[in-house]
Amino acid sequence: MRPLVCSIHLDALRHNLAVARRAAPQSRIMAVVKANGYGHGLLNVARGLAAADGFAVLGLNEALMLRAAGYSQTLLLLEGVFIADELQQAASQHISVVVHNEQQLQMLEQASLPAPVSVFIKMNTGMNRLGFTPARYADAVARLQACPTVGGITLMTHFATADDDQGVEPAWTLFQQHTSQLTHARSLANSAALLRYPHTHADWVRPGIMLYGASPVTGTPAASLDLQAVMQLHSELIAVQTLQPGDSVGYGQRFTATRTTHIGIVACGYADGYPRHAPNGTPIAVSGTLTRTVGRVSMDMLFADITDIPQADIGSPVELWGAQVPVDAVAEASGTVGYELLCALAPRVHVKVVG
Ligand SMILES: *Cc1c(COP(=O)(O)O)cnc(C)c1O
């Protein structure tokens, strides 16, 4: 069997959830498990995060899967429903919905439902993606309140810049100003705001990336936030080559040796979800020693410089990312973010749940 294995560490999920709890002790935690649990497997992460107060997903099918698996927590559809029939199903399974536009509001006003549905109503505070404008917000809330089909109402927004130097103040102020007359529960914070801006915690925090052990804060390593990698992508060397000065390796000969260089051929490529844009020098660990990739990533293989790891040979263990090589470091070298690499893990990779 091909030695590439992705292990999912449930104890790390539990640890990261505890980190979130400690940081936001007064809030309920809505664990964000969209995109197949950020690539880790929806039901895998639900198991590790079973102590969360709720789960946020994108599609009704994911919420139904969690209900069917026995999770009785609050479940939230982050983009709400797309058609009226979904609203019926959401109501009958006690699944909460985001309402972010006029169409969804009208759908609720016109529906007759088997049970009242809980609504998170979204304000657009600068992301300009989803949500009612601040000026229209109070009116939309009042219309929801007048709907017999609506149970609980939670006021919600999503920050565009909680993770960088700009911070949340303008968005936070806008939200406060336009909700000052309202007494409903509130939900604002993603992972970055949860860790950096306690004044935004309110009733529900919505951490995603931090629960998986990647950093939500640009330039801050996950380990320094006491987060542990949940996904570990491991493989082995399946061949070793020796390059003389002037020899090259891989498609396009993007790396040329300037000294006698030993190259380990790793069973992992872009068809497994490893970024094809990883440049020479991307961190990788072989036999427990940090080294660098060289040459262009191929579909099924990539290359590690093992010149300074004399014990490395065919069969030696390789960490693509995990506890020793932060996924954020691979992402940064490749011009992307940890989120994308985790979500892009290919279906063909064998997944093993640990703990
Ligand atoms: C994805 C998402 C989150 C979680 O964001 P992280 O940066 O992964 O913590 C929270 N809220 C909403 C609305 C989201 O779409």
The ligand as an ORCA input file, in Angstrom:
! r2SCAN-3c Opt
* xyz 0 1
  C     -15.741     30.164      8.392
  C     -16.461     31.065      9.309
  C     -16.048     31.195     10.656
  C     -14.788     30.565     11.200
  O     -13.669     31.321     10.784
  P     -12.171     30.913     11.273
  O     -11.326     31.983     10.700
  O     -11.880     29.589     10.626
  O     -12.200     30.848     12.734
  C     -16.834     31.965     11.495
  N     -17.946     32.590     11.039
  C     -18.351     32.499      9.754
  C     -19.572     33.234      9.320
  C     -17.622     31.750      8.847
  O     -18.016     31.678      7.577
*
